Amino acid sequence: MNALFNNYSRRPISIVEGKGTIVKDSTGKQYLDFTSGIAVCCLGHTHPALVKTIKEQSEKIWHTSNLFESPGQVQLAEKLVKDNHLSHALFCNSGAEANEAAIKLARKHTGKHHIITFENSFHGRTFGAMSATGQEKIQKGFGPMLDQFTYLPFNDADALKNTVDESVAAIMLEVIQGEGGIHEVTEEFAKAINELCEKHNILLIIDEVQTGIGRTGTRFAFEQTSLKPDIVSMAKGLGGGFPIGGILATAELYETFGPGSHGTTYGGNPLGVAVAQTVIDLVFDDRFLEEVREKSQYLISKLEEVLPQDQFEIRGKGLLIGIDCHKEVASIVGKAEEAGLLLVAAGAQVLRLLPPLTVTFDEIDEAVAILKTILTEEKSVVS
């Protein structure tokens, strides 16, 4: 027992050094990091451009408070809303904070309080975000959640149509459910959402905390669908490992968040904003995103080559890939770690692959070889 709370099921290794996709633990053992801090280190570890930015900004100023003008925040906001229908940004420190802001903005703007989310969703662990999360295991033990959240089956257009009425302020969803097992929104469901939002004057909130900032091969995952969000939440990859989150919203919502309506002490601090600007400059480059899509196709094709499709299901987009093993994967994650590959689960039965967007093709080959060995052995044992 140590002085920390035991709220994390920590693995018995300590990562002390990293460069690109490669990390080392305190014993000197080397691993391929296909977690990226759970989709956070989009440019890998200690990317030279980020190191340079942090060093330069740290020698200028770290924090000034949002009492003062912030040209850096304005510049970052302009980069994030360029070439899309969104127009304004608010910066905070995490994905949960971003979703809290999105929920507050939707309720205040519409004057309504009912929000529809979906089963197996994940929106964070603060009370509002936890209340929006459609997973009982996340909420268990904390007493009554905030009311007026309804959880519906994901991709069930009929259930949505039968539930929506004029009381609904917003529909909130992930384009790909990350924690929920790497399930993508269908185009049929997306169209139903659009139609219902327009018919009943409902706001659409898309949680891009995990899928945003190039993770799925485009700037944001919603760009690969017909969905047109009023509010987008983001974090994780936005800072490439430095804590920063935020929301983007349309011009119609600008007046709703006037002075005193919402705030954050550290959100949009000069260090976080400087790093995020560097991330966006690199990741939102068309050639960079094209390479992410090429790596995605390569990774999926390699997995399909070595994993029998009648035994494994591969899902996802970009470098957010799930392997449904149709069995508990905790032991597989452990075996991969022993073999030098760090993975994270997505639910009980799905392996989640989240390499840095800068992962090399050779590193993909190495990771797939490890997975092939482990998963083949697992199936032979079961057989």
Protein Blocks (a to p, Z undefined) as FASTA:
>chain_A
ZZbdckbccdfbdcfbdehjbccdfkopacddfknnnomlmnoghifklmmmmmmmmmmc
fbgbjkbccfklmmmmmmmmgoiabfbdcddfbfklmmmmmmmmmmmmnopabdcddehi
aebjbfklmmmpccfklmgonapadehiacddehilklmmmmgcfklmbdcddfbafkno
opacdfklmmmmmmmmmmnopacdddfklmgghlnopablklmpmbdcfbdcdefjlnoo
pacddddddfklmmmmgghkaccfkgopaklmmmmmmmmmmmmpmklmmmmmmmmmmmmm
mmmmmmcfklbccedehjbdcddehiafklmmmmmmmnopacddehjkbccddddfkbcf
klmmmmmmmmmmmmmmmmmmmZZ
